[in-house]
Amino acid sequence: MTRQTLRDWVHRYNAEGLAGLWSRTGSGRPPCLTDGQMEELKAIVVNGPDPDRHKVVRWRCVDLREEIATRCR
């Protein structure tokens, strides 16, 4: 731990109490999929691929990426 980190934590604690020490999420790029699309993706992963239709017996990242691209256009 650096002195700067400790200093930042002390300032956050003094300003906000214990709530100031909780981990904070950074503001990153917003997700590409909506909440509904994420739920659909979850169902796709849980149910697994249809071997006749998808030509695979288990999902790989590349297969899921193609499936998402075709469904979410």
All heavy atoms as a GROMACS GRO file, in nm:
protein
  591
    1MET      N    1   0.085  -0.116   0.000
    1MET     CA    2   0.000   0.000   0.000
    1MET      C    3   0.090   0.124   0.000
    1MET      O    4   0.186   0.130   0.075
    1MET     CB    5  -0.090   0.001   0.123
    1MET     CG    6  -0.173   0.126   0.133
    1MET     SD    7  -0.262   0.144   0.286
    1MET     CE    8  -0.362   0.001   0.288
    2THR      N    9   0.058   0.216  -0.084
    2THR     CA   10   0.135   0.340  -0.089
    2THR      C   11   0.075   0.442   0.007
    2THR      O   12  -0.040   0.431   0.049
    2THR     CB   13   0.136   0.398  -0.231
    2THR    OG1   14   0.003   0.434  -0.267
    2THR    CG2   15   0.191   0.298  -0.332
    3ARG      N   16   0.153   0.541   0.037
    3ARG     CA   17   0.105   0.648   0.125
    3ARG      C   18  -0.011   0.723   0.060
    3ARG      O   19  -0.104   0.767   0.126
    3ARG     CB   20   0.219   0.743   0.157
    3ARG     CG   21   0.329   0.676   0.238
    3ARG     CD   22   0.446   0.768   0.254
    3ARG     NE   23   0.424   0.849   0.374
    3ARG     CZ   24   0.509   0.940   0.416
    3ARG    NH1   25   0.618   0.966   0.348
    3ARG    NH2   26   0.484   1.007   0.525
    4GLN      N   27  -0.004   0.737  -0.072
    4GLN     CA   28  -0.110   0.808  -0.144
    4GLN      C   29  -0.243   0.735  -0.132
    4GLN      O   30  -0.348   0.795  -0.112
    4GLN     CB   31  -0.072   0.826  -0.291
    4GLN     CG   32  -0.175   0.902  -0.373
    4GLN     CD   33  -0.192   1.046  -0.326
    4GLN    OE1   34  -0.092   1.114  -0.300
    4GLN    NE2   35  -0.315   1.090  -0.312
    5THR      N   36  -0.239   0.601  -0.143
    5THR     CA   37  -0.360   0.521  -0.130
    5THR      C   38  -0.420   0.538   0.008
    5THR      O   39  -0.542   0.559   0.024
    5THR     CB   40  -0.331   0.372  -0.158
    5THR    OG1   41  -0.278   0.360  -0.289
    5THR    CG2   42  -0.456   0.287  -0.146
    6LEU      N   43  -0.336   0.528   0.110
    6LEU     CA   44  -0.384   0.545   0.247
    6LEU      C   45  -0.442   0.685   0.266
    6LEU      O   46  -0.549   0.701   0.327
    6LEU     CB   47  -0.269   0.522   0.346
    6LEU     CG   48  -0.304   0.541   0.493
    6LEU    CD1   49  -0.414   0.445   0.534
    6LEU    CD2   50  -0.181   0.524   0.578
    7ARG      N   51  -0.378   0.785   0.211
    7ARG     CA   52  -0.427   0.923   0.222
    7ARG      C   53  -0.565   0.935   0.156
    7ARG      O   54  -0.656   0.996   0.212
    7ARG     CB   55  -0.328   1.018   0.156
    7ARG     CG   56  -0.370   1.162   0.158
    7ARG     CD   57  -0.268   1.248   0.079
    7ARG     NE   58  -0.313   1.384   0.068
    7ARG     CZ   59  -0.403   1.429  -0.019
    7ARG    NH1   60  -0.458   1.346  -0.105
    7ARG    NH2   61  -0.439   1.555  -0.022
    8ASP      N   62  -0.580   0.875   0.036
    8ASP     CA   63  -0.709   0.880  -0.034
    8ASP      C   64  -0.818   0.814   0.049
    8ASP      O   65  -0.930   0.864   0.057
    8ASP     CB   66  -0.698   0.813  -0.170
    8ASP     CG   67  -0.609   0.888  -0.267
    8ASP    OD1   68  -0.581   1.007  -0.242
    8ASP    OD2   69  -0.567   0.826  -0.368
    9TRP      N   70  -0.786   0.699   0.110
    9TRP     CA   71  -0.884   0.629   0.192
    9TRP      C   72  -0.924   0.711   0.313
    9TRP      O   73  -1.042   0.715   0.350
    9TRP     CB   74  -0.830   0.494   0.236
    9TRP     CG   75  -0.823   0.391   0.127
    9TRP    CD1   76  -0.869   0.403  -0.001
    9TRP    CD2   77  -0.768   0.262   0.138
    9TRP    NE1   78  -0.844   0.288  -0.070
    9TRP    CE2   79  -0.782   0.198   0.012
    9TRP    CE3   80  -0.706   0.191   0.240
    9TRP    CZ2   81  -0.738   0.070  -0.011
    9TRP    CZ3   82  -0.662   0.063   0.216
    9TRP    CH2   83  -0.678   0.003   0.091
   10VAL      N   84  -0.828   0.775   0.377
   10VAL     CA   85  -0.858   0.857   0.494
   10VAL      C   86  -0.950   0.972   0.455
   10VAL      O   87  -1.049   1.001   0.524
   10VAL     CB   88  -0.728   0.908   0.561
   10VAL    CG1   89  -0.758   1.016   0.664
   10VAL    CG2   90  -0.652   0.792   0.625
   11HIS      N   91  -0.921   1.036   0.344
   11HIS     CA   92  -1.006   1.146   0.299
   11HIS      C   93  -1.147   1.099   0.264
   11HIS      O   94  -1.246   1.165   0.297
   11HIS     CB   95  -0.943   1.219   0.179
   11HIS     CG   96  -0.831   1.309   0.217
   11HIS    ND1   97  -0.850   1.433   0.273
   11HIS    CD2   98  -0.696   1.292   0.210
   11HIS    CE1   99  -0.733   1.490   0.298
   11HIS    NE2  100  -0.637   1.405   0.260
   12ARG      N  101  -1.157   0.983   0.200
   12ARG     CA  102  -1.288   0.928   0.167
   12ARG      C  103  -1.365   0.892   0.294
   12ARG      O  104  -1.485   0.916   0.304
   12ARG     CB  105  -1.275   0.806   0.076
   12ARG     CG  106  -1.243   0.843  -0.068
   12ARG     CD  107  -1.208   0.727  -0.156
   12ARG     NE  108  -1.303   0.617  -0.152
   12ARG     CZ  109  -1.285   0.502  -0.218
   12ARG    NH1  110  -1.178   0.484  -0.292
   12ARG    NH2  111  -1.374   0.406  -0.209
   13TYR      N  112  -1.296   0.834   0.392
   13TYR     CA  113  -1.362   0.798   0.518
   13TYR      C  114  -1.407   0.922   0.592
   13TYR      O  115  -1.519   0.927   0.645
   13TYR     CB  116  -1.267   0.716   0.605
   13TYR     CG  117  -1.328   0.680   0.739
   13TYR    CD1  118  -1.419   0.576   0.749
   13TYR    CD2  119  -1.294   0.751   0.854
   13TYR    CE1  120  -1.477   0.544   0.870
   13TYR    CE2  121  -1.352   0.720   0.976
   13TYR     CZ  122  -1.443   0.616   0.984
   13TYR     OH  123  -1.500   0.584   1.103
   14ASN      N  124  -1.324   1.023   0.595
   14ASN     CA  125  -1.361   1.146   0.665
   14ASN      C  126  -1.480   1.216   0.598
   14ASN      O  127  -1.563   1.275   0.666
   14ASN     CB  128  -1.242   1.242   0.672
   14ASN     CG  129  -1.136   1.194   0.770
   14ASN    OD1  130  -1.164   1.114   0.859
   14ASN    ND2  131  -1.015   1.241   0.753
   15ALA      N  132  -1.488   1.207   0.467
   15ALA     CA  133  -1.595   1.274   0.394
   15ALA      C  134  -1.726   1.196   0.398
   15ALA      O  135  -1.834   1.254   0.409
   15ALA     CB  136  -1.554   1.298   0.250
   16GLU      N  137  -1.718   1.062   0.389
   16GLU     CA  138  -1.839   0.981   0.370
   16GLU      C  139  -1.859   0.873   0.475
   16GLU      O  140  -1.958   0.799   0.470
   16GLU     CB  141  -1.836   0.915   0.232
   16GLU     CG  142  -1.823   1.013   0.118
   16GLU     CD  143  -1.804   0.942  -0.016
   16GLU    OE1  144  -1.870   0.839  -0.036
   16GLU    OE2  145  -1.723   0.991  -0.097
   17GLY      N  146  -1.768   0.856   0.568
   17GLY     CA  147  -1.778   0.748   0.666
   17GLY      C  148  -1.745   0.614   0.602
   17GLY      O  149  -1.672   0.607   0.502
   18LEU      N  150  -1.799   0.506   0.658
   18LEU     CA  151  -1.770   0.371   0.605
   18LEU      C  152  -1.814   0.355   0.460
   18LEU      O  153  -1.751   0.282   0.384
   18LEU     CB  154  -1.837   0.265   0.692
   18LEU     CG  155  -1.769   0.236   0.826
   18LEU    CD1  156  -1.850   0.134   0.904
   18LEU    CD2  157  -1.628   0.187   0.805
   19ALA      N  158  -1.921   0.422   0.422
   19ALA     CA  159  -1.969   0.410   0.284
   19ALA      C  160  -1.864   0.460   0.185
   19ALA      O  161  -1.859   0.413   0.071
   19ALA     CB  162  -2.098   0.489   0.266
   20GLY      N  163  -1.778   0.552   0.227
   20GLY     CA  164  -1.674   0.602   0.139
   20GLY      C  165  -1.565   0.502   0.110
   20GLY      O  166  -1.488   0.519   0.016
   21LEU      N  167  -1.558   0.394   0.189
   21LEU     CA  168  -1.454   0.293   0.169
   21LEU      C  169  -1.499   0.177   0.082
   21LEU      O  170  -1.419   0.090   0.047
   21LEU     CB  171  -1.406   0.240   0.305
   21LEU     CG  172  -1.344   0.345   0.397
   21LEU    CD1  173  -1.303   0.280   0.528
   21LEU    CD2  174  -1.227   0.413   0.331
   22TRP      N  175  -1.627   0.172   0.046
   22TRP     CA  176  -1.675   0.066  -0.042
   22TRP      C  177  -1.609   0.078  -0.177
   22TRP      O  178  -1.578   0.188  -0.225
   22TRP     CB  179  -1.825   0.073  -0.059
   22TRP     CG  180  -1.902   0.038   0.066
   22TRP    CD1  181  -1.858  -0.035   0.172
   22TRP    CD2  182  -2.035   0.075   0.095
   22TRP    NE1  183  -1.956  -0.044   0.266
   22TRP    CE2  184  -2.066   0.022   0.222
   22TRP    CE3  185  -2.131   0.148   0.028
   22TRP    CZ2  186  -2.190   0.040   0.281
   22TRP    CZ3  187  -2.254   0.165   0.088
   22TRP    CH2  188  -2.283   0.110   0.212
   23SER      N  189  -1.591  -0.036  -0.242
   23SER     CA  190  -1.533  -0.036  -0.376
   23SER      C  191  -1.626   0.038  -0.471
   23SER      O  192  -1.748   0.023  -0.465
   23SER     CB  193  -1.512  -0.178  -0.426
   23SER     OG  194  -1.416  -0.243  -0.347
   24ARG      N  195  -1.567   0.115  -0.558
   24ARG     CA  196  -1.645   0.192  -0.654
   24ARG      C  197  -1.616   0.138  -0.794
   24ARG      O  198  -1.504   0.101  -0.825
   24ARG     CB  199  -1.607   0.339  -0.648
   24ARG     CG  200  -1.634   0.399  -0.513
   24ARG     CD  201  -1.588   0.542  -0.505
   24ARG     NE  202  -1.616   0.594  -0.371
   24ARG     CZ  203  -1.592   0.717  -0.335
   24ARG    NH1  204  -1.537   0.801  -0.419
   24ARG    NH2  205  -1.620   0.757  -0.214
   25THR      N  206  -1.718   0.136  -0.874
   25THR     CA  207  -1.698   0.092  -1.012
   25THR      C  208  -1.658   0.212  -1.095
   25THR      O  209  -1.709   0.323  -1.075
   25THR     CB  210  -1.825   0.029  -1.070
   25THR    OG1  211  -1.930   0.124  -1.063
   25THR    CG2  212  -1.864  -0.095  -0.993
   26GLY      N  213  -1.569   0.188  -1.186
   26GLY     CA  214  -1.525   0.295  -1.275
   26GLY      C  215  -1.626   0.321  -1.384
   26GLY      O  216  -1.710   0.237  -1.416
   27SER      N  217  -1.617   0.436  -1.441
   27SER     CA  218  -1.706   0.467  -1.553
   27SER      C  219  -1.637   0.420  -1.680
   27SER      O  220  -1.548   0.485  -1.731
   27SER     CB  221  -1.736   0.616  -1.558
   27SER     OG  222  -1.615   0.688  -1.575
   28GLY      N  223  -1.676   0.307  -1.726
   28GLY     CA  224  -1.618   0.251  -1.847
   28GLY      C  225  -1.713   0.264  -1.964
   28GLY      O  226  -1.813   0.336  -1.959
   29ARG      N  227  -1.681   0.194  -2.068
   29ARG     CA  228  -1.768   0.194  -2.185
   29ARG      C  229  -1.899   0.126  -2.151
   29ARG      O  230  -1.900   0.021  -2.086
   29ARG     CB  231  -1.696   0.118  -2.297
   29ARG     CG  232  -1.768   0.126  -2.430
   29ARG     CD  233  -1.684   0.065  -2.538
   29ARG     NE  234  -1.717  -0.077  -2.546
   29ARG     CZ  235  -1.654  -0.163  -2.622
   29ARG    NH1  236  -1.552  -0.125  -2.694
   29ARG    NH2  237  -1.690  -0.288  -2.625
   30PRO      N  238  -2.010   0.181  -2.192
   30PRO     CA  239  -2.139   0.117  -2.161
   30PRO      C  240  -2.152  -0.016  -2.236
   30PRO      O  241  -2.093  -0.034  -2.343
   30PRO     CB  242  -2.242   0.219  -2.211
   30PRO     CG  243  -2.170   0.305  -2.308
   30PRO     CD  244  -2.026   0.306  -2.267
   31PRO      N  245  -2.228  -0.109  -2.181
   31PRO     CA  246  -2.243  -0.239  -2.247
   31PRO      C  247  -2.310  -0.225  -2.384
   31PRO      O  248  -2.394  -0.138  -2.405
   31PRO     CB  249  -2.330  -0.320  -2.152
   31PRO     CG  250  -2.380  -0.226  -2.051
   31PRO     CD  251  -2.302  -0.101  -2.058
   32CYS      N  252  -2.272  -0.312  -2.476
   32CYS     CA  253  -2.328  -0.311  -2.611
   32CYS      C  254  -2.469  -0.370  -2.614
   32CYS      O  255  -2.549  -0.335  -2.700
   32CYS     CB  256  -2.238  -0.389  -2.706
   32CYS     SG  257  -2.075  -0.318  -2.727
   33LEU      N  258  -2.497  -0.463  -2.522
   33LEU     CA  259  -2.627  -0.530  -2.519
   33LEU      C  260  -2.716  -0.467  -2.413
   33LEU      O  261  -2.670  -0.428  -2.306
   33LEU     CB  262  -2.609  -0.679  -2.489
   33LEU     CG  263  -2.524  -0.759  -2.587
   33LEU    CD1  264  -2.509  -0.902  -2.539
   33LEU    CD2  265  -2.581  -0.754  -2.726
   34THR      N  266  -2.845  -0.462  -2.442
   34THR     CA  267  -2.942  -0.412  -2.345
   34THR      C  268  -2.966  -0.520  -2.240
   34THR      O  269  -2.921  -0.635  -2.254
   34THR     CB  270  -3.074  -0.377  -2.413
   34THR    OG1  271  -3.132  -0.498  -2.466
   34THR    CG2  272  -3.055  -0.275  -2.524
   35ASP      N  273  -3.039  -0.485  -2.135
   35ASP     CA  274  -3.070  -0.583  -2.030
   35ASP      C  275  -3.150  -0.700  -2.086
   35ASP      O  276  -3.127  -0.816  -2.049
   35ASP     CB  277  -3.146  -0.517  -1.916
   35ASP     CG  278  -3.060  -0.419  -1.837
   35ASP    OD1  279  -2.936  -0.434  -1.841
   35ASP    OD2  280  -3.117  -0.331  -1.771
   36GLY      N  281  -3.243  -0.672  -2.175
   36GLY     CA  282  -3.322  -0.778  -2.237
   36GLY      C  283  -3.236  -0.871  -2.321
   36GLY      O  284  -3.254  -0.994  -2.319
   37GLN      N  285  -3.143  -0.814  -2.395
   37GLN     CA  286  -3.052  -0.895  -2.476
   37GLN      C  287  -2.959  -0.978  -2.388
   37GLN      O  288  -2.927  -1.092  -2.422
   37GLN     CB  289  -2.972  -0.806  -2.570
   37GLN     CG  290  -3.056  -0.743  -2.679
   37GLN     CD  291  -2.979  -0.637  -2.756
   37GLN    OE1  292  -2.893  -0.568  -2.702
   37GLN    NE2  293  -3.014  -0.622  -2.883
   38MET      N  294  -2.918  -0.923  -2.274
   38MET     CA  295  -2.833  -0.999  -2.182
   38MET      C  296  -2.909  -1.118  -2.124
   38MET      O  297  -2.852  -1.227  -2.108
   38MET     CB  298  -2.780  -0.909  -2.070
   38MET     CG  299  -2.673  -0.812  -2.115
   38MET     SD  300  -2.524  -0.893  -2.176
   38MET     CE  301  -2.455  -0.951  -2.022
   39GLU      N  302  -3.037  -1.099  -2.093
   39GLU     CA  303  -3.120  -1.210  -2.043
   39GLU      C  304  -3.134  -1.318  -2.150
   39GLU      O  305  -3.129  -1.437  -2.121
   39GLU     CB  306  -3.256  -1.159  -1.998
   39GLU     CG  307  -3.252  -1.080  -1.869
   39GLU     CD  308  -3.204  -1.163  -1.751
   39GLU    OE1  309  -3.243  -1.281  -1.741
   39GLU    OE2  310  -3.128  -1.109  -1.669
   40GLU      N  311  -3.153  -1.275  -2.274
   40GLU     CA  312  -3.163  -1.370  -2.385
   40GLU      C  313  -3.033  -1.446  -2.402
   40GLU      O  314  -3.033  -1.568  -2.422
   40GLU     CB  315  -3.198  -1.296  -2.514
   40GLU     CG  316  -3.220  -1.385  -2.633
   40GLU     CD  317  -3.254  -1.309  -2.760
   40GLU    OE1  318  -3.274  -1.187  -2.754
   40GLU    OE2  319  -3.259  -1.375  -2.866
   41LEU      N  320  -2.920  -1.378  -2.391
   41LEU     CA  321  -2.789  -1.442  -2.400
   41LEU      C  322  -2.770  -1.543  -2.288
   41LEU      O  323  -2.720  -1.653  -2.310
   41LEU     CB  324  -2.677  -1.337  -2.398
   41LEU     CG  325  -2.535  -1.391  -2.395
   41LEU    CD1  326  -2.506  -1.474  -2.520
   41LEU    CD2  327  -2.436  -1.276  -2.383
   42LYS      N  328  -2.814  -1.507  -2.168
   42LYS     CA  329  -2.804  -1.599  -2.055
   42LYS      C  330  -2.882  -1.727  -2.083
   42LYS      O  331  -2.835  -1.837  -2.058
   42LYS     CB  332  -2.854  -1.531  -1.928
   42LYS     CG  333  -2.846  -1.618  -1.805
   42LYS     CD  334  -2.895  -1.544  -1.683
   42LYS     CE  335  -2.894  -1.633  -1.562
   42LYS     NZ  336  -2.945  -1.564  -1.442
   43ALA      N  337  -3.003  -1.711  -2.137
   43ALA     CA  338  -3.085  -1.828  -2.170
   43ALA      C  339  -3.019  -1.913  -2.278
   43ALA      O  340  -3.023  -2.036  -2.271
   43ALA     CB  341  -3.223  -1.782  -2.215
   44ILE      N  342  -2.957  -1.849  -2.375
   44ILE     CA  343  -2.888  -1.922  -2.482
   44ILE      C  344  -2.775  -2.006  -2.423
   44ILE      O  345  -2.757  -2.123  -2.458
   44ILE     CB  346  -2.833  -1.824  -2.588
   44ILE    CG1  347  -2.948  -1.761  -2.666
   44ILE    CG2  348  -2.737  -1.894  -2.684
   44ILE    CD1  349  -2.904  -1.645  -2.754
   45VAL      N  350  -2.699  -1.947  -2.333
   45VAL     CA  351  -2.584  -2.017  -2.274
   45VAL      C  352  -2.632  -2.131  -2.186
   45VAL      O  353  -2.577  -2.242  -2.192
   45VAL     CB  354  -2.496  -1.918  -2.196
   45VAL    CG1  355  -2.390  -1.992  -2.116
   45VAL    CG2  356  -2.431  -1.818  -2.290
   46VAL      N  357  -2.733  -2.106  -2.103
   46VAL     CA  358  -2.782  -2.209  -2.012
   46VAL      C  359  -2.842  -2.327  -2.089
   46VAL      O  360  -2.817  -2.443  -2.056
   46VAL     CB  361  -2.885  -2.149  -1.914
   46VAL    CG1  362  -2.958  -2.257  -1.837
   46VAL    CG2  363  -2.817  -2.053  -1.818
   47ASN      N  364  -2.918  -2.299  -2.194
   47ASN     CA  365  -2.982  -2.406  -2.271
   47ASN      C  366  -2.883  -2.481  -2.359
   47ASN      O  367  -2.906  -2.597  -2.394
   47ASN     CB  368  -3.094  -2.350  -2.357
   47ASN     CG  369  -3.209  -2.297  -2.274
   47ASN    OD1  370  -3.230  -2.342  -2.162
   47ASN    ND2  371  -3.282  -2.202  -2.328
   48GLY      N  372  -2.774  -2.417  -2.396
   48GLY     CA  373  -2.675  -2.482  -2.481
   48GLY      C  374  -2.715  -2.479  -2.627
   48GLY      O  375  -2.830  -2.447  -2.661
   49PRO      N  376  -2.622  -2.512  -2.715
   49PRO     CA  377  -2.652  -2.507  -2.858
   49PRO      C  378  -2.733  -2.628  -2.905
   49PRO      O  379  -2.731  -2.734  -2.843
   49PRO     CB  380  -2.513  -2.507  -2.922
   49PRO     CG  381  -2.429  -2.582  -2.824
   49PRO     CD  382  -2.483  -2.546  -2.688
   50ASP      N  383  -2.804  -2.609  -3.014
   50ASP     CA  384  -2.873  -2.719  -3.082
   50ASP      C  385  -2.773  -2.775  -3.184
   50ASP      O  386  -2.736  -2.705  -3.279
   50ASP     CB  387  -2.998  -2.666  -3.152
   50ASP     CG  388  -3.070  -2.773  -3.229
   50ASP    OD1  389  -3.047  -2.893  -3.203
   50ASP    OD2  390  -3.151  -2.737  -3.317
   51PRO      N  391  -2.727  -2.898  -3.163
   51PRO     CA  392  -2.623  -2.952  -3.252
   51PRO      C  393  -2.660  -2.951  -3.400
   51PRO      O  394  -2.575  -2.929  -3.486
   51PRO     CB  395  -2.602  -3.095  -3.202
   51PRO     CG  396  -2.648  -3.093  -3.060
   51PRO     CD  397  -2.759  -2.991  -3.056
   52ASP      N  398  -2.788  -2.974  -3.431
   52ASP     CA  399  -2.829  -2.976  -3.572
   52ASP      C  400  -2.828  -2.836  -3.632
   52ASP      O  401  -2.785  -2.816  -3.746
   52ASP     CB  402  -2.969  -3.037  -3.586
   52ASP     CG  403  -2.971  -3.184  -3.546
   52ASP    OD1  404  -2.867  -3.250  -3.565
   52ASP    OD2  405  -3.075  -3.230  -3.496
   53ARG      N  406  -2.875  -2.739  -3.557
   53ARG     CA  407  -2.885  -2.602  -3.608
   53ARG      C  408  -2.753  -2.526  -3.601
   53ARG      O  409  -2.714  -2.458  -3.695
   53ARG     CB  410  -2.992  -2.528  -3.529
   53ARG     CG  411  -3.014  -2.388  -3.578
   53ARG     CD  412  -3.134  -2.324  -3.508
   53ARG     NE  413  -3.110  -2.182  -3.501
   53ARG     CZ  414  -3.131  -2.107  -3.397
   53ARG    NH1  415  -3.179  -2.160  -3.288
   53ARG    NH2  416  -3.106  -1.980  -3.399
   54HIS      N  417  -2.683  -2.538  -3.488
   54HIS     CA  418  -2.562  -2.459  -3.467
   54HIS      C  419  -2.435  -2.530  -3.509
   54HIS      O  420  -2.329  -2.468  -3.516
   54HIS     CB  421  -2.551  -2.418  -3.319
   54HIS     CG  422  -2.663  -2.332  -3.274
   54HIS    ND1  423  -2.762  -2.378  -3.188
   54HIS    CD2  424  -2.695  -2.203  -3.302
   54HIS    CE1  425  -2.847  -2.281  -3.164
   54HIS    NE2  426  -2.811  -2.174  -3.233
   55LYS      N  427  -2.442  -2.658  -3.533
   55LYS     CA  428  -2.327  -2.740  -3.577
   55LYS      C  429  -2.216  -2.746  -3.474
   55LYS      O  430  -2.100  -2.768  -3.507
   55LYS     CB  431  -2.270  -2.688  -3.710
   55LYS     CG  432  -2.371  -2.674  -3.822
   55LYS     CD  433  -2.425  -2.807  -3.864
   55LYS     CE  434  -2.513  -2.789  -3.986
   55LYS     NZ  435  -2.639  -2.855  -3.977
   56VAL      N  436  -2.250  -2.726  -3.346
   56VAL     CA  437  -2.153  -2.741  -3.236
   56VAL      C  438  -2.224  -2.812  -3.121
   56VAL      O  439  -2.346  -2.809  -3.109
   56VAL     CB  440  -2.097  -2.605  -3.188
   56VAL    CG1  441  -2.013  -2.540  -3.295
   56VAL    CG2  442  -2.207  -2.512  -3.144
   57VAL      N  443  -2.147  -2.878  -3.035
   57VAL     CA  444  -2.205  -2.947  -2.920
   57VAL      C  445  -2.187  -2.867  -2.791
   57VAL      O  446  -2.249  -2.896  -2.690
   57VAL     CB  447  -2.145  -3.088  -2.903
   57VAL    CG1  448  -2.184  -3.177  -3.020
   57VAL    CG2  449  -1.996  -3.082  -2.887
   58ARG      N  450  -2.098  -2.768  -2.793
   58ARG     CA  451  -2.081  -2.678  -2.679
   58ARG      C  452  -2.045  -2.540  -2.731
   58ARG      O  453  -1.989  -2.527  -2.840
   58ARG     CB  454  -1.975  -2.727  -2.582
   58ARG     CG  455  -1.835  -2.729  -2.641
   58ARG     CD  456  -1.731  -2.771  -2.538
   58ARG     NE  457  -1.602  -2.782  -2.600
   58ARG     CZ  458  -1.519  -2.680  -2.619
   58ARG    NH1  459  -1.552  -2.560  -2.579
   58ARG    NH2  460  -1.403  -2.698  -2.677
   59TRP      N  461  -2.082  -2.438  -2.656
   59TRP     CA  462  -2.055  -2.301  -2.700
   59TRP      C  463  -1.908  -2.267  -2.683
   59TRP      O  464  -1.848  -2.296  -2.581
   59TRP     CB  465  -2.137  -2.201  -2.620
   59TRP     CG  466  -2.282  -2.199  -2.650
   59TRP    CD1  467  -2.382  -2.222  -2.562
   59TRP    CD2  468  -2.345  -2.168  -2.776
   59TRP    NE1  469  -2.504  -2.210  -2.626
   59TRP    CE2  470  -2.484  -2.176  -2.756
   59TRP    CE3  471  -2.297  -2.136  -2.902
   59TRP    CZ2  472  -2.574  -2.152  -2.858
   59TRP    CZ3  473  -2.388  -2.114  -3.003
   59TRP    CH2  474  -2.524  -2.122  -2.980
   60ARG      N  475  -1.851  -2.207  -2.784
   60ARG     CA  476  -1.721  -2.141  -2.776
   60ARG      C  477  -1.746  -1.992  -2.789
   60ARG      O  478  -1.854  -1.950  -2.833
   60ARG     CB  479  -1.629  -2.187  -2.890
   60ARG     CG  480  -1.600  -2.335  -2.890
   60ARG     CD  481  -1.515  -2.373  -3.009
   60ARG     NE  482  -1.588  -2.339  -3.132
   60ARG     CZ  483  -1.534  -2.339  -3.253
   60ARG    NH1  484  -1.409  -2.370  -3.271
   60ARG    NH2  485  -1.607  -2.307  -3.358
   61CYS      N  486  -1.650  -1.911  -2.751
   61CYS     CA  487  -1.668  -1.766  -2.760
   61CYS      C  488  -1.701  -1.723  -2.902
   61CYS      O  489  -1.789  -1.640  -2.925
   61CYS     CB  490  -1.544  -1.694  -2.710
   61CYS     SG  491  -1.521  -1.705  -2.533
   62VAL      N  492  -1.632  -1.781  -2.999
   62VAL     CA  493  -1.655  -1.742  -3.138
   62VAL      C  494  -1.796  -1.779  -3.183
   62VAL      O  495  -1.860  -1.704  -3.256
   62VAL     CB  496  -1.546  -1.803  -3.230
   62VAL    CG1  497  -1.554  -1.954  -3.234
   62VAL    CG2  498  -1.554  -1.744  -3.368
   63ASP      N  499  -1.846  -1.893  -3.135
   63ASP     CA  500  -1.982  -1.935  -3.171
   63ASP      C  501  -2.085  -1.842  -3.108
   63ASP      O  502  -2.182  -1.803  -3.173
   63ASP     CB  503  -2.007  -2.079  -3.124
   63ASP     CG  504  -1.910  -2.178  -3.184
   63ASP    OD1  505  -1.874  -2.161  -3.302
   63ASP    OD2  506  -1.869  -2.271  -3.112
   64LEU      N  507  -2.065  -1.806  -2.981
   64LEU     CA  508  -2.157  -1.714  -2.916
   64LEU      C  509  -2.155  -1.577  -2.981
   64LEU      O  510  -2.259  -1.513  -2.996
   64LEU     CB  511  -2.123  -1.702  -2.767
   64LEU     CG  512  -2.171  -1.815  -2.679
   64LEU    CD1  513  -2.116  -1.800  -2.538
   64LEU    CD2  514  -2.321  -1.824  -2.677
   65ARG      N  515  -2.038  -1.532  -3.020
   65ARG     CA  516  -2.026  -1.401  -3.086
   65ARG      C  517  -2.107  -1.401  -3.215
   65ARG      O  518  -2.180  -1.305  -3.245
   65ARG     CB  519  -1.879  -1.370  -3.112
   65ARG     CG  520  -1.859  -1.229  -3.166
   65ARG     CD  521  -1.714  -1.197  -3.182
   65ARG     NE  522  -1.652  -1.289  -3.277
   65ARG     CZ  523  -1.529  -1.337  -3.264
   65ARG    NH1  524  -1.455  -1.304  -3.161
   65ARG    NH2  525  -1.481  -1.420  -3.353
   66GLU      N  526  -2.098  -1.507  -3.293
   66GLU     CA  527  -2.175  -1.515  -3.418
   66GLU      C  528  -2.325  -1.521  -3.389
   66GLU      O  529  -2.405  -1.458  -3.458
   66GLU     CB  530  -2.131  -1.638  -3.497
   66GLU     CG  531  -1.992  -1.625  -3.556
   66GLU     CD  532  -1.946  -1.753  -3.624
   66GLU    OE1  533  -2.028  -1.845  -3.643
   66GLU    OE2  534  -1.827  -1.761  -3.657
   67GLU      N  535  -2.364  -1.596  -3.286
   67GLU     CA  536  -2.506  -1.608  -3.250
   67GLU      C  537  -2.560  -1.473  -3.206
   67GLU      O  538  -2.671  -1.434  -3.244
   67GLU     CB  539  -2.524  -1.713  -3.140
   67GLU     CG  540  -2.666  -1.743  -3.106
   67GLU     CD  541  -2.740  -1.817  -3.216
   67GLU    OE1  542  -2.677  -1.879  -3.305
   67GLU    OE2  543  -2.865  -1.814  -3.213
   68ILE      N  544  -2.485  -1.401  -3.127
   68ILE     CA  545  -2.526  -1.268  -3.082
   68ILE      C  546  -2.539  -1.173  -3.202
   68ILE      O  547  -2.634  -1.096  -3.213
   68ILE     CB  548  -2.427  -1.211  -2.980
   68ILE    CG1  549  -2.435  -1.292  -2.850
   68ILE    CG2  550  -2.454  -1.064  -2.952
   68ILE    CD1  551  -2.322  -1.264  -2.754
   69ALA      N  552  -2.442  -1.179  -3.292
   69ALA     CA  553  -2.444  -1.091  -3.409
   69ALA      C  554  -2.567  -1.117  -3.494
   69ALA      O  555  -2.629  -1.022  -3.544
   69ALA     CB  556  -2.317  -1.111  -3.491
   70THR      N  557  -2.606  -1.243  -3.510
   70THR     CA  558  -2.723  -1.271  -3.596
   70THR      C  559  -2.854  -1.233  -3.525
   70THR      O  560  -2.947  -1.188  -3.590
   70THR     CB  561  -2.728  -1.419  -3.634
   70THR    OG1  562  -2.729  -1.500  -3.517
   70THR    CG2  563  -2.610  -1.455  -3.723
   71ARG      N  564  -2.862  -1.250  -3.394
   71ARG     CA  565  -2.985  -1.220  -3.322
   71ARG      C  566  -3.004  -1.073  -3.290
   71ARG      O  567  -3.116  -1.026  -3.282
   71ARG     CB  568  -2.990  -1.299  -3.192
   71ARG     CG  569  -3.014  -1.446  -3.211
   71ARG     CD  570  -3.020  -1.514  -3.076
   71ARG     NE  571  -3.041  -1.656  -3.093
   71ARG     CZ  572  -3.130  -1.724  -3.023
   71ARG    NH1  573  -3.203  -1.666  -2.932
   71ARG    NH2  574  -3.144  -1.853  -3.044
   72CYS      N  575  -2.897  -1.001  -3.270
   72CYS     CA  576  -2.907  -0.863  -3.219
   72CYS      C  577  -2.882  -0.758  -3.325
   72CYS      O  578  -2.849  -0.643  -3.294
   72CYS     CB  579  -2.810  -0.843  -3.103
   72CYS     SG  580  -2.847  -0.949  -2.961
   73ARG      N  581  -2.894  -0.792  -3.449
   73ARG     CA  582  -2.873  -0.693  -3.555
   73ARG      C  583  -2.987  -0.598  -3.563
   73ARG      O  584  -3.099  -0.621  -3.545
   73ARG     CB  585  -2.854  -0.762  -3.690
   73ARG     CG  586  -2.716  -0.818  -3.699
   73ARG     CD  587  -2.686  -0.860  -3.841
   73ARG     NE  588  -2.552  -0.916  -3.839
   73ARG     CZ  589  -2.513  -1.015  -3.912
   73ARG    NH1  590  -2.595  -1.070  -3.996
   73ARG    NH2  591  -2.390  -1.060  -3.904
   0.00000   0.00000   0.00000
